[in-house]
Amino acid sequence: MGAIRSAEGGPLRRTARGAGRVLRAPFRGAARGVRRATHAHGAGESGLGKLIELHAVNSAGDVLITVALASTVFFSVPTDQARGRVALYLAVTMAPFVFLAPVIGPLLDRVPHGRRAAMASAMLARALLALMMSGAVATGGLELYPAALGVLVASKAYGVVRSAVVPRLLPPRIALVKANSRVTLGGLLATGLAAPLGAALHQLGPQWPLYGAFVVFAFGTYLSFSLPPKVDSAKGEARARLTAPESRRRGPLMRNPVMRRGKARAPGLRTVGASVVHGLQANGALRMLSGFLTFFLAFLLRVHPLGGLSPAFSLGVVAVAAGAGNALGTAIAALLRSRGPEKMIALVLSVTLGTTIVAAVLFGAFMVVVVAAVAGISQALGKQSLDSLIQRDVPEEVRTSAFARSETLLQMCWVVGGAIGILLPLNGVVGMSVAAAFLALGVATAVRGLLAAARRGSPHPRVA
C-alpha cells in the first residue's frame, strides 16, 4: 500500500509543484522587474534602491489609511456633517501639527546616528495607530482624531528623515535631483496600486483598509533596518543654521555695547543662499495650493460635481489628474536634470498663477481638471528644482540638515493651504481667486529674486 501511495502521490506532488511554479512565475517576474528598476545605475550598491522600495511601502500604507479616514470622515455622512467632521479633523490634527512641525526637523537633526531607527519608529507607530483606529473608524468616534494626529506626525517625521537620508545613498552616477525623482516615482506607483486595493478592502468593512495598513507598515519597519549602516553615519555633517553666522553680525552696530545688550538679530535663512531662500518661498506657495485644492475641491465637487458625473467619480477624475500631473512633472524633472533650477521654479510658479486666474474667470469642469493637473506638474517640478538648488548651493557638511528643515517648512505650508480650503465658501470662482491671490504673493516674493540669482550664476556649479 505504501508503494501504491508513493506511486500515486509522486505525480500529484510533481503536478502541484509545477502548478505552484506557474502561479508564482508572474509575481516573481514582476518582483525581478521592480528590483531591476529600483537598483539600476548603481542604486542597488549604494542602498538607494532599498530606500525607493521603503518609500513605496510608506506611500502604500498612507493611502490605505487615507481611504479608511475618507470613508469615515467624508463619504459616510451628508455634506454639512462631513464639513463639520473635516473641520474637526483639521482642528484636532492639523492645528497641533502646525506647532509640532517646526520641532520635527531640529529634533531629528540631533539624532543623525539613529535615522534607521527613526524611520522604523515612524513605521511602527503608524502600524499600531492603524490598529487603534480600526475600532473607531466604523463609528467615527472622537478617539479617531488623536490617533489620526499621531499618524500625521509620524508620516511627516518619516518624510523629513527620508529627505535627509537620500544624500547619504547617492550612487556616483546619479545626481540628487534624479535620485529624488526616482524615490518620488516609486511612491506614486505604489499609491496608484494601493488605492484600488484600499477601496476593495473597504467593501469588506471600514476597518479592513486599516488592517492592511498595519501589515504594510509592519513590513516597512523591517525594511527600515535593511538600509545600509551609512545611513546612520554623521561623518562630515553639521547642522544648517537658519540665521546669519555670528561673524557676519559683528558689524559696527553689533560692536556697540547698547546693541549687544539689545541682542539685535539679523534676518534668518541667510546661510543657505538667496536662491534657496527664494526657491523655498516659491515652493511654499505651490505647497499651499496643493493643500488648498485637496480640501476645497473635495467639498466643492461633492456639492457641485463635474457635469453629469457622481461626486465620487468627480473626485476620482480630479485625483487622477493631479496624480498624473505629479508623475509627469517628476519624470520631466529627471529628464531635464534641473540645469536651470531658478528659472524652472519661476516658470512653474508663474504658469500655475496664470492657470488659476484663467480658472477663476472661466470656471468649469474642464478648468478644475486642468488646475489639478497643472498643480501636480508644478509641485513636482518645483520640488525637484529646489532639491537641485540645495545640492548646488548648500555645503555638503550641512546639506542633510537643510533638507530636513526645508521639508518641515513645506509641510507647514500644506497645512495652511488646507485650512484656507476648508474655511472658504463652496464657490468655485471665489476659491480659484483666493488660490490666485496667494500664488501672486509667491510670485511677487520669489520670482524676481530667482531670476536675478539665475543671471548672477552659481559659485557652486555642481548640479548634474
Backbone torsions as a table, in degrees:
resi	resn	phi	psi	omega
1	MET	NA	-38.4	178.2
2	GLY	-61.6	-40.2	179.2
3	ALA	-65.0	-39.3	179.4
4	ILE	-63.5	-44.8	179.9
5	ARG	-62.0	-38.8	-179.7
6	SER	-65.6	-42.0	-179.7
7	ALA	-67.0	-37.3	-179.2
8	GLU	-77.0	-37.3	-176.3
9	GLY	-73.9	-30.2	-178.2
10	GLY	-57.6	-56.4	178.8
11	PRO	-59.7	-37.4	179.3
12	LEU	-64.3	-43.0	179.0
13	ARG	-64.4	-41.2	179.7
14	ARG	-64.6	-39.0	177.7
15	THR	-63.6	-42.6	179.7
16	ALA	-64.1	-42.6	178.7
17	ARG	-63.7	-40.5	178.5
18	GLY	-63.2	-42.1	177.8
19	ALA	-64.3	-39.1	178.0
20	GLY	-62.6	-40.9	178.7
21	ARG	-64.9	-39.0	179.2
22	VAL	-63.9	-42.8	-179.7
23	LEU	-68.6	-34.6	-179.1
24	ARG	-79.3	-19.9	-173.5
25	ALA	-57.3	-46.9	179.9
26	PRO	-61.0	-39.9	-178.7
27	PHE	-69.5	-39.2	176.8
28	ARG	-64.0	-42.2	178.8
29	GLY	-62.0	-42.8	178.7
30	ALA	-64.4	-42.1	179.6
31	ALA	-62.9	-41.1	178.6
32	ARG	-66.0	-38.5	178.3
33	GLY	-63.5	-42.8	177.2
34	VAL	-63.5	-43.2	-179.6
35	ARG	-63.0	-40.1	178.0
36	ARG	-63.7	-39.8	-178.9
37	ALA	-68.6	-43.1	-176.7
38	THR	-76.4	-22.8	-176.6
39	HIS	-103.9	11.7	-177.1
40	ALA	-73.7	158.7	175.5
41	HIS	56.5	38.6	175.8
42	GLY	86.1	-0.4	-178.8
43	ALA	-67.2	-28.8	178.1
44	GLY	-68.7	-42.7	-179.1
45	GLU	-69.7	-35.9	-177.1
46	SER	-79.7	-21.3	-175.7
47	GLY	101.2	-6.2	179.3
48	LEU	-62.9	-35.4	179.0
49	GLY	-59.1	-40.9	178.1
50	LYS	-66.4	-34.8	177.7
51	LEU	-67.9	-38.4	176.8
52	ILE	-60.0	-45.0	179.5
53	GLU	-65.5	-39.2	177.8
54	LEU	-63.2	-41.6	-180.0
55	HIS	-67.4	-34.0	175.7
56	ALA	-62.5	-43.5	177.1
57	VAL	-62.0	-43.3	178.7
58	ASN	-59.3	-45.8	-178.8
59	SER	-64.8	-40.4	179.1
60	ALA	-62.4	-44.8	178.8
61	GLY	-63.4	-41.5	178.4
62	ASP	-61.8	-39.6	179.7
63	VAL	-64.8	-41.1	179.2
64	LEU	-62.2	-40.0	177.3
65	ILE	-68.2	-39.1	178.7
66	THR	-61.6	-41.8	178.2
67	VAL	-60.8	-44.4	-179.3
68	ALA	-64.4	-43.9	-178.9
69	LEU	-69.2	-40.6	-179.3
70	ALA	-62.4	-39.7	-179.6
71	SER	-66.2	-30.1	-178.1
72	THR	-87.7	-47.5	-172.6
73	VAL	-81.7	-31.6	-168.2
74	PHE	-113.1	-53.5	-168.6
75	PHE	-85.3	-21.8	-168.7
76	SER	-86.3	-3.1	-176.9
77	VAL	-133.1	163.9	176.1
78	PRO	-58.9	163.2	-172.1
79	THR	-58.8	-44.6	-178.2
80	ASP	-61.8	-44.5	178.1
81	GLN	-66.8	-37.2	179.4
82	ALA	-61.9	-40.3	179.6
83	ARG	-64.3	-40.0	176.6
84	GLY	-64.6	-39.5	179.3
85	ARG	-66.3	-41.6	179.6
86	VAL	-68.1	-36.7	175.2
87	ALA	-61.3	-41.8	176.1
88	LEU	-63.6	-41.4	178.0
89	TYR	-58.7	-44.0	178.6
90	LEU	-64.0	-43.0	-177.5
91	ALA	-64.3	-40.7	-174.5
92	VAL	-83.8	-27.6	-176.3
93	THR	-109.5	-53.1	-174.5
94	MET	-70.5	-44.0	-177.3
95	ALA	-60.0	-49.2	175.3
96	PRO	-61.8	-31.8	-179.2
97	PHE	-65.5	-31.6	176.9
98	VAL	-57.1	-35.8	179.8
99	PHE	-84.8	-28.9	-179.8
100	LEU	-79.5	-32.1	-174.3
101	ALA	-57.4	-43.1	179.4
102	PRO	-64.0	-18.7	-178.2
103	VAL	-85.4	-27.6	-171.9
104	ILE	-62.2	-50.7	-177.8
105	GLY	-60.3	-55.7	179.3
106	PRO	-59.3	-36.0	-179.8
107	LEU	-65.4	-47.1	178.7
108	LEU	-68.4	-26.5	178.1
109	ASP	-65.0	-23.6	-178.7
110	ARG	-84.3	-8.6	-178.3
111	VAL	-124.8	57.8	-178.6
112	PRO	-63.9	-24.3	-178.9
113	HIS	-78.1	-5.3	-177.7
114	GLY	-122.1	34.5	-176.2
115	ARG	-66.8	-42.5	178.1
116	ARG	-63.0	-42.3	178.4
117	ALA	-65.0	-36.8	179.1
118	ALA	-65.5	-42.7	178.5
119	MET	-66.6	-41.4	177.7
120	ALA	-63.7	-39.3	179.1
121	SER	-64.2	-39.9	177.8
122	ALA	-64.1	-37.8	177.1
123	MET	-67.8	-48.3	-177.7
124	LEU	-63.8	-40.0	179.0
125	ALA	-60.2	-42.6	179.9
126	ARG	-70.7	-31.6	176.2
127	ALA	-62.8	-47.0	-179.1
128	LEU	-68.4	-38.6	179.2
129	LEU	-67.7	-32.1	176.3
130	ALA	-62.6	-40.7	176.6
131	LEU	-64.4	-40.3	179.1
132	MET	-62.9	-40.8	-177.9
133	MET	-72.4	-22.8	-176.9
134	SER	-61.3	-27.9	178.7
135	GLY	-79.6	-23.6	-175.9
136	ALA	-103.8	-11.7	-172.3
137	VAL	-68.3	-29.6	-179.2
138	ALA	-71.6	-34.6	-177.2
139	THR	-95.6	-18.6	-177.3
140	GLY	68.8	30.0	-179.4
141	GLY	-65.4	162.5	-176.4
142	LEU	-63.7	-23.9	-179.6
143	GLU	-67.0	-13.7	178.3
144	LEU	-65.9	-33.5	-169.9
145	TYR	-76.0	-43.4	174.1
146	PRO	-60.0	-37.2	177.5
147	ALA	-65.8	-38.5	177.2
148	ALA	-64.4	-37.0	175.0
149	LEU	-60.9	-43.1	178.2
150	GLY	-61.6	-40.5	177.5
151	VAL	-62.5	-43.4	-179.5
152	LEU	-62.1	-47.2	-179.4
153	VAL	-63.1	-43.7	179.5
154	ALA	-63.7	-38.6	179.5
155	SER	-64.9	-44.2	-179.4
156	LYS	-71.3	-33.9	175.5
157	ALA	-62.5	-42.5	175.6
158	TYR	-59.2	-44.3	-178.8
159	GLY	-61.0	-40.3	178.8
160	VAL	-64.8	-46.4	-179.5
161	VAL	-65.3	-40.3	179.6
162	ARG	-60.6	-42.0	177.2
163	SER	-62.3	-35.7	179.8
164	ALA	-74.6	-24.5	-176.2
165	VAL	-81.3	-33.9	-173.7
166	VAL	-51.7	-46.2	-179.3
167	PRO	-60.0	-25.7	-179.8
168	ARG	-74.9	-18.1	-173.7
169	LEU	-113.0	17.5	-177.8
170	LEU	-69.6	125.3	170.6
171	PRO	-72.4	158.4	-178.9
172	PRO	-60.3	-29.0	-173.5
173	ARG	-95.3	3.2	-177.4
174	ILE	-123.3	126.1	175.5
175	ALA	-77.2	164.0	-175.4
176	LEU	-62.7	-40.0	-178.9
177	VAL	-64.4	-37.4	178.6
178	LYS	-71.5	-36.5	177.4
179	ALA	-62.3	-45.0	178.3
180	ASN	-64.6	-34.6	176.3
181	SER	-62.6	-42.2	178.8
182	ARG	-63.3	-44.3	-179.7
183	VAL	-61.8	-44.9	-179.3
184	THR	-64.0	-43.2	179.0
185	LEU	-62.7	-39.1	176.3
186	GLY	-59.8	-41.3	177.5
187	GLY	-66.7	-39.1	179.8
188	LEU	-65.9	-41.0	178.5
189	LEU	-63.7	-42.3	178.3
190	ALA	-63.9	-37.7	177.0
191	THR	-60.9	-45.1	179.4
192	GLY	-62.9	-32.1	178.7
193	LEU	-80.7	-35.3	-175.0
194	ALA	-78.7	-27.7	-177.4
195	ALA	-60.9	-51.2	176.9
196	PRO	-65.1	-31.9	175.8
197	LEU	-62.5	-43.1	177.7
198	GLY	-62.7	-40.7	177.8
199	ALA	-63.6	-38.5	178.6
200	ALA	-67.1	-42.1	178.0
201	LEU	-64.2	-33.8	-179.9
202	HIS	-65.2	-25.9	177.6
203	GLN	-66.2	-24.8	176.5
204	LEU	-78.0	-24.0	-177.7
205	GLY	157.1	150.7	-175.5
206	PRO	-63.7	-21.1	-178.8
207	GLN	-85.2	-15.4	-173.4
208	TRP	-67.0	-37.8	173.9
209	PRO	-59.1	-31.3	178.5
210	LEU	-72.8	-35.3	173.3
211	TYR	-62.7	-41.2	176.4
212	GLY	-62.2	-41.0	178.4
213	ALA	-62.8	-38.1	177.8
214	PHE	-59.2	-45.4	-179.7
215	VAL	-64.2	-43.8	-177.6
216	VAL	-63.9	-46.9	-177.9
217	PHE	-70.8	-31.9	174.8
218	ALA	-62.2	-41.8	176.0
219	PHE	-65.1	-38.1	176.8
220	GLY	-63.0	-32.9	176.6
221	THR	-61.4	-43.5	177.3
222	TYR	-64.4	-44.7	-178.7
223	LEU	-62.8	-31.7	-179.1
224	SER	-58.9	-39.0	-179.3
225	PHE	-80.4	-7.0	176.8
226	SER	-85.2	-6.4	176.6
227	LEU	-66.1	154.1	-178.6
228	PRO	-60.7	150.2	179.4
229	PRO	-60.7	-23.9	-178.6
230	LYS	-65.5	-14.5	174.6
231	VAL	-58.9	-34.3	-178.4
232	ASP	-88.6	-0.2	-178.9
233	SER	-78.9	136.2	176.1
234	ALA	-110.5	19.7	-178.1
235	LYS	-61.4	126.5	176.5
236	GLY	80.0	6.3	-176.9
237	GLU	-99.8	154.4	170.8
238	ALA	-145.1	166.1	-179.3
239	ARG	-81.7	139.8	177.0
240	ALA	-79.2	120.2	178.0
241	ARG	-83.9	134.7	-179.6
242	LEU	-100.8	22.7	172.1
243	THR	-134.9	164.3	-179.8
244	ALA	-65.5	142.4	178.8
245	PRO	-63.7	155.0	-175.3
246	GLU	-57.4	-37.9	-177.0
247	SER	-63.1	-30.0	-180.0
248	ARG	-80.1	-16.0	-178.9
249	ARG	-93.2	-1.9	-176.3
250	ARG	-91.0	50.7	175.7
251	GLY	-80.0	-171.5	-179.5
252	PRO	-57.1	-37.4	-178.8
253	LEU	-67.1	-39.5	-177.2
254	MET	-73.4	-19.2	176.5
255	ARG	-77.3	-15.3	177.7
256	ASN	-72.1	125.2	-178.0
257	PRO	-57.6	-33.7	-179.3
258	VAL	-65.1	-42.6	179.2
259	MET	-66.9	-36.5	178.5
260	ARG	-64.1	-39.5	180.0
261	ARG	-67.9	-31.2	179.0
262	GLY	-78.4	-7.0	177.7
263	LYS	54.2	48.9	177.4
264	ALA	-63.8	141.4	-177.8
265	ARG	-124.9	141.7	174.2
266	ALA	-77.3	159.6	177.8
267	PRO	-57.8	151.6	-177.0
268	GLY	-79.1	-179.5	176.6
269	LEU	59.7	32.8	-179.0
270	ARG	-83.5	-38.8	-168.6
271	THR	-75.6	-12.3	-179.7
272	VAL	-88.7	-6.6	176.8
273	GLY	94.7	153.1	-175.6
274	ALA	-64.3	-39.6	-178.4
275	SER	-61.1	-43.3	-179.4
276	VAL	-67.9	-39.5	179.2
277	VAL	-61.4	-49.6	-179.6
278	HIS	-68.3	-33.7	175.1
279	GLY	-62.5	-39.7	176.6
280	LEU	-65.8	-40.3	178.7
281	GLN	-62.0	-45.2	-179.9
282	ALA	-65.6	-43.9	179.4
283	ASN	-67.6	-30.3	174.8
284	GLY	-62.0	-40.4	177.3
285	ALA	-65.7	-41.3	178.8
286	LEU	-66.5	-37.4	178.8
287	ARG	-70.5	-34.6	173.7
288	MET	-60.9	-40.8	178.4
289	LEU	-61.7	-40.5	179.0
290	SER	-60.7	-48.9	178.2
291	GLY	-63.6	-39.6	179.8
292	PHE	-62.2	-50.4	-178.0
293	LEU	-63.9	-34.8	-179.6
294	THR	-56.6	-46.9	-175.3
295	PHE	-88.8	-42.2	-176.5
296	PHE	-64.7	-47.8	-178.8
297	LEU	-69.4	-30.3	178.3
298	ALA	-58.7	-42.9	179.7
299	PHE	-81.6	-38.3	-178.7
300	LEU	-61.0	-44.4	-177.5
301	LEU	-74.6	-20.4	174.7
302	ARG	-72.1	-36.2	179.1
303	VAL	-85.8	-40.5	-178.2
304	HIS	-126.1	78.6	-177.8
305	PRO	-66.5	164.5	177.0
306	LEU	-61.2	148.7	-170.7
307	GLY	-46.2	116.9	174.7
308	GLY	77.7	2.5	-177.6
309	LEU	-108.4	160.3	175.1
310	SER	-76.8	159.0	178.5
311	PRO	-57.3	-44.0	-178.5
312	ALA	-63.8	-41.9	179.8
313	PHE	-68.4	-35.9	177.0
314	SER	-61.6	-45.5	177.2
315	LEU	-62.3	-38.3	178.4
316	GLY	-62.7	-41.5	179.2
317	VAL	-61.9	-45.0	-179.5
318	VAL	-66.5	-41.0	178.8
319	ALA	-63.2	-41.1	177.9
320	VAL	-64.4	-41.2	178.5
321	ALA	-61.8	-44.3	179.4
322	ALA	-66.5	-42.3	179.0
323	GLY	-65.7	-41.8	177.7
324	ALA	-64.7	-39.3	176.8
325	GLY	-62.9	-41.4	179.0
326	ASN	-63.2	-43.9	179.2
327	ALA	-64.9	-41.0	179.7
328	LEU	-65.4	-42.1	178.3
329	GLY	-63.0	-39.5	177.7
330	THR	-64.5	-42.4	178.8
331	ALA	-64.9	-40.9	178.9
332	ILE	-64.0	-41.2	179.3
333	ALA	-60.5	-40.4	179.3
334	ALA	-67.8	-36.1	-179.2
335	LEU	-73.0	-40.8	-179.2
336	LEU	-75.9	-21.6	179.5
337	ARG	59.8	19.7	172.9
338	SER	50.1	50.5	179.8
339	ARG	-72.0	-24.7	175.0
340	GLY	-125.4	69.9	-171.0
341	PRO	-62.5	-39.0	180.0
342	GLU	-62.8	-46.6	179.7
343	LYS	-64.7	-37.0	179.7
344	MET	-64.4	-45.2	179.1
345	ILE	-62.8	-44.5	179.1
346	ALA	-61.5	-40.1	-178.9
347	LEU	-65.3	-50.1	-175.4
348	VAL	-67.2	-34.9	178.1
349	LEU	-66.8	-42.2	179.8
350	SER	-66.8	-42.3	179.1
351	VAL	-64.0	-40.7	179.1
352	THR	-64.7	-40.4	176.0
353	LEU	-60.8	-47.1	179.1
354	GLY	-60.1	-38.5	-179.8
355	THR	-66.0	-41.9	-180.0
356	THR	-68.6	-34.1	176.7
357	ILE	-64.6	-45.2	177.3
358	VAL	-61.7	-40.1	179.2
359	ALA	-64.1	-35.1	178.0
360	ALA	-68.9	-35.8	-178.7
361	VAL	-78.8	-41.8	-175.9
362	LEU	-116.0	51.2	-172.8
363	PHE	-65.0	134.9	179.0
364	GLY	-176.2	179.6	-176.6
365	ALA	-59.2	-43.9	-178.0
366	PHE	-62.0	-44.0	-177.2
367	MET	-69.1	-29.6	176.1
368	VAL	-62.6	-45.9	178.8
369	VAL	-64.6	-40.6	180.0
370	VAL	-63.3	-44.9	179.5
371	VAL	-60.7	-43.5	179.5
372	ALA	-62.0	-43.8	-179.7
373	ALA	-66.7	-44.3	-179.7
374	VAL	-64.8	-39.3	177.5
375	ALA	-62.1	-40.2	177.8
376	GLY	-64.7	-45.6	178.5
377	ILE	-61.8	-47.1	-175.3
378	SER	-65.9	-40.3	-180.0
379	GLN	-64.4	-40.8	179.7
380	ALA	-66.5	-48.5	-179.8
381	LEU	-64.1	-40.9	180.0
382	GLY	-64.3	-42.0	-178.5
383	LYS	-68.5	-41.7	178.9
384	GLN	-65.2	-36.8	177.8
385	SER	-68.5	-36.8	175.5
386	LEU	-63.8	-42.0	175.6
387	ASP	-57.1	-40.4	179.9
388	SER	-64.6	-39.9	177.9
389	LEU	-64.0	-43.1	179.6
390	ILE	-63.4	-40.1	178.3
391	GLN	-62.5	-39.0	-173.9
392	ARG	-80.0	-42.1	-167.6
393	ASP	-103.6	-16.8	179.8
394	VAL	-96.4	127.3	179.9
395	PRO	-55.9	147.6	-174.1
396	GLU	-58.2	-34.8	-174.8
397	GLU	-71.4	-14.2	177.0
398	VAL	-122.2	6.6	-173.5
399	ARG	-67.0	-39.9	-179.8
400	THR	-60.2	-43.7	179.4
401	SER	-64.6	-38.8	-179.9
402	ALA	-63.7	-38.0	177.3
403	PHE	-62.4	-43.9	-178.7
404	ALA	-61.7	-43.5	-176.2
405	ARG	-73.3	-37.4	178.8
406	SER	-65.7	-39.0	179.3
407	GLU	-63.9	-39.1	178.0
408	THR	-62.7	-43.1	179.9
409	LEU	-62.1	-42.1	-179.5
410	LEU	-67.1	-35.8	177.0
411	GLN	-65.1	-35.8	177.2
412	MET	-64.9	-38.6	178.0
413	CYS	-63.0	-37.7	177.5
414	TRP	-61.9	-40.1	179.2
415	VAL	-62.9	-44.5	-179.7
416	VAL	-62.5	-44.8	178.0
417	GLY	-61.2	-40.8	177.5
418	GLY	-62.5	-39.8	179.1
419	ALA	-64.1	-40.0	177.4
420	ILE	-62.8	-41.7	-178.5
421	GLY	-62.4	-37.0	-177.6
422	ILE	-78.3	-23.2	-176.3
423	LEU	-87.6	-19.6	-175.4
424	LEU	-75.0	152.2	170.5
425	PRO	-66.7	153.0	-174.3
426	LEU	-82.9	70.5	177.4
427	ASN	-127.2	119.8	-173.5
428	GLY	-60.8	-41.7	-179.2
429	VAL	-64.8	-42.9	178.4
430	VAL	-62.9	-44.8	-178.9
431	GLY	-61.1	-48.1	-179.9
432	MET	-66.0	-32.0	177.5
433	SER	-66.8	-41.9	177.9
434	VAL	-65.3	-42.1	177.2
435	ALA	-60.3	-43.2	178.1
436	ALA	-63.1	-33.2	-178.6
437	ALA	-65.7	-47.2	-178.5
438	PHE	-77.3	-23.6	171.3
439	LEU	-69.3	-38.0	176.9
440	ALA	-62.5	-37.6	175.3
441	LEU	-62.3	-40.6	176.4
442	GLY	-63.5	-41.9	177.8
443	VAL	-61.8	-46.5	-178.7
444	ALA	-63.4	-33.1	-176.9
445	THR	-81.0	-37.0	-165.7
446	ALA	-113.2	-34.3	-168.3
447	VAL	-64.5	-44.4	-179.1
448	ARG	-61.1	-43.4	178.2
449	GLY	-65.3	-37.9	178.7
450	LEU	-64.3	-44.5	-179.5
451	LEU	-67.4	-37.2	177.0
452	ALA	-64.7	-41.3	178.4
453	ALA	-65.5	-36.7	178.2
454	ALA	-65.1	-37.3	178.3
455	ARG	-68.1	-38.1	179.4
456	ARG	-68.4	-30.6	-175.8
457	GLY	81.9	169.4	-176.9
458	SER	-104.9	136.9	173.0
459	PRO	-74.5	-5.4	-178.5
460	HIS	-126.8	70.2	-176.7
461	PRO	-73.7	75.4	-175.1
462	ARG	-111.7	4.0	-178.3
463	VAL	-77.6	133.6	177.8
464	ALA	-138.8	NA	NA
